[in-house]
Amino acid sequence: MIVGNSTQGNPVFPDGGGTQIVQPIQQDDTTEIEPAFPLTASERDMVERIVAAESRGESLEGQMAVAQVIYCRASLWGQSITQVCTAKSQFAKPYSGTVSDKTKHAVSLVFDEGQFAIDGPVTHFFAHKQCSPNWAKSKTVMAVIGNHTFMY
C-alpha cells in the first residue's frame, strides 16, 4: 500500500487529514509517472543554471539541496519557479556555461522524482565559509552539506 501525505506537491485528500491509505497503482512499462513538480523547458533551464551557479562544485547531494530550496519556496510560498529564481538578491546570477550532467541529474531527482537531500523543508541556504548573514539567526538549521548551511 502507498501512504499519501497532504503536504504541498503531494496528493491532498478530501478529508484534509495528514495521511490516508491509497490502493497501490499497477504499473507496466507504458505507465507514465507524473513529475513531482512539473517544469517547463525554460523553468528547467533556469533551475539548472541557478543550481550550477550556486553549487556546481558540490556533491550531488549538495546540488539536490539547492534545488530543494527552490522546490520548497515554490511549493510552500505559492510562487512560480520563475518568481522564486528571479527574486531580487536571493540567488546567484544564472550560470552561463555548460550545465553538467550531475547538475541536471540533481534537478531531475528533486523536481521529477520528488527525492530530497534533506528531510523536511528548506527555504534558505548560505555558504557558511564565506558569510554569516543576520537573517540566519531567525532560521532553523536543517543540514550542513559541503560548503552550505540549509535552513527553514
Phi and psi in degrees as a GROMACS rama.xvg file:
@    title "Ramachandran Plot"
@    xaxis  label "Phi"
@    yaxis  label "Psi"
@TYPE xy
-104.855  134.969  ILE-2
-103.457  123.257  VAL-3
-91.5817  153.005  GLY-4
-119.849  140.78  ASN-5
-88.2921  12.4269  SER-6
-71.5296  162.075  THR-7
-53.8238  138.686  GLN-8
90.3815  -14.5861  GLY-9
-114.099  170.15  ASN-10
-58.5308  138.936  PRO-11
-104.434  125.619  VAL-12
-91.6479  148.519  PHE-13
-55.901  -32.457  PRO-14
-79.9388  -4.68881  ASP-15
72.6976  3.31944  GLY-16
-72.4266  167.596  GLY-17
-71.659  -38.1715  GLY-18
-141.591  157.355  THR-19
-152.658  142.086  GLN-20
-78.6938  130.556  ILE-21
-121.47  143.684  VAL-22
-65.7286  142.374  GLN-23
-63.8619  148.645  PRO-24
-94.8195  127.948  ILE-25
-81.779  125.221  GLN-26
-119.918  145.624  GLN-27
-124.505  -173.895  ASP-28
-64.5807  -16.3548  ASP-29
-97.5171  -3.61564  THR-30
-72.8876  126.231  THR-31
-96.823  126.776  GLU-32
-92.1443  129.194  ILE-33
-68.2123  141.703  GLU-34
-63.1706  151.691  PRO-35
-63.8121  -35.6221  ALA-36
-149.634  93.8008  PHE-37
-58.6666  135.466  PRO-38
-118.095  140.618  LEU-39
-74.0526  168.167  THR-40
-59.9856  -41.0089  ALA-41
-71.1597  -36.1874  SER-42
-64.8937  -43.7508  GLU-43
-59.1783  -45.9038  ARG-44
-59.8447  -42.8933  ASP-45
-63.4846  -47.0693  MET-46
-62.6053  -45.7271  VAL-47
-59.1808  -40.3265  GLU-48
-71.9455  -34.5902  ARG-49
-67.9837  -46.4065  ILE-50
-61.0874  -42.1191  VAL-51
-63.2619  -42.7223  ALA-52
-63.9401  -38.8716  ALA-53
-84.7205  -29.1231  GLU-54
-149.292  23.1268  SER-55
-63.1713  -18.8638  ARG-56
-89.8101  0.103176  GLY-57
-92.2182  170.45  GLU-58
-66.8776  170.119  SER-59
-56.545  -43.8572  LEU-60
-59.7927  -42.8751  GLU-61
-64.0532  -39.9082  GLY-62
-69.9514  -37.4525  GLN-63
-61.8842  -38.9843  MET-64
-64.2455  -38.4735  ALA-65
-65.9369  -43.3981  VAL-66
-61.1433  -36.7038  ALA-67
-63.4858  -35.9676  GLN-68
-60.8917  -44.8756  VAL-69
-63.0253  -46.319  ILE-70
-56.9955  -50.1346  TYR-71
-65.5462  -41.088  CYS-72
-61.172  -45.6025  ARG-73
-63.8964  -45.0916  ALA-74
-69.2381  -48.6447  SER-75
-79.6926  -31.2175  LEU-76
-99.0769  -0.512901  TRP-77
65.2536  33.5196  GLY-78
-108.815  157.027  GLN-79
-76.229  162.964  SER-80
-59.1573  -41.2603  ILE-81
-62.4182  -43.2976  THR-82
-60.9834  -43.116  GLN-83
-64.5019  -49.1098  VAL-84
-71.7933  -25.3462  CYS-85
-105.187  5.89738  THR-86
-59.8335  137.281  ALA-87
-58.984  130.118  LYS-88
60.5549  28.2154  SER-89
-102.423  -36.4856  GLN-90
-134.347  161.684  PHE-91
-64.3134  158.469  ALA-92
-58.7045  136.466  LYS-93
-52.9802  137.538  PRO-94
-61.9074  134.336  TYR-95
-100.668  -4.00682  SER-96
-85.3213  -166.349  GLY-97
-77.8913  125.587  THR-98
-78.1553  130.59  VAL-99
-71.5878  158.907  SER-100
-62.5213  -33.637  ASP-101
-63.886  -42.2024  LYS-102
-66.4549  -42.9226  THR-103
-61.2083  -39.8485  LYS-104
-65.518  -42.2299  HIS-105
-59.4232  -45.2496  ALA-106
-65.0299  -41.6296  VAL-107
-62.3614  -43.6479  SER-108
-58.9674  -42.0951  LEU-109
-75.1874  -52.7523  VAL-110
-83.6943  -34.4624  PHE-111
-89.6759  -37.5448  ASP-112
-106.87  -8.7798  GLU-113
69.3046  25.2998  GLY-114
-92.0405  138.786  GLN-115
-120.476  151.287  PHE-116
-82.6399  -24.6139  ALA-117
-125.737  133.079  ILE-118
-73.5703  125.456  ASP-119
96.6799  168.837  GLY-120
-74.7137  148.768  PRO-121
-136.882  129.287  VAL-122
-122.888  -6.02093  THR-123
-144.19  155.038  HIS-124
-156.582  160.426  PHE-125
-152.902  158.287  PHE-126
-83.8819  99.696  ALA-127
-65.5255  -17.9019  HIS-128
-83.8681  -13.1078  LYS-129
-107.188  -26.8663  GLN-130
-157.923  168.155  CYS-131
-140.039  84.4572  SER-132
-67.6207  146.764  PRO-133
-61.7274  -35.7326  ASN-134
-62.4915  -23.5294  TRP-135
-66.5111  -22.5438  ALA-136
-63.3579  -25.913  LYS-137
-96.4252  6.64443  SER-138
-110.26  162.39  LYS-139
-101.485  127.707  THR-140
-71.601  125.188  VAL-141
-101.875  -30.2457  MET-142
-170.373  156.623  ALA-143
-122.8  120.424  VAL-144
-130.355  118.852  ILE-145
59.5059  -125.967  GLY-146
-93.2261  10.0466  ASN-147
-121.687  145.604  HIS-148
-107.719  128.293  THR-149
-108.941  136.15  PHE-150
-136.188  163.516  MET-151
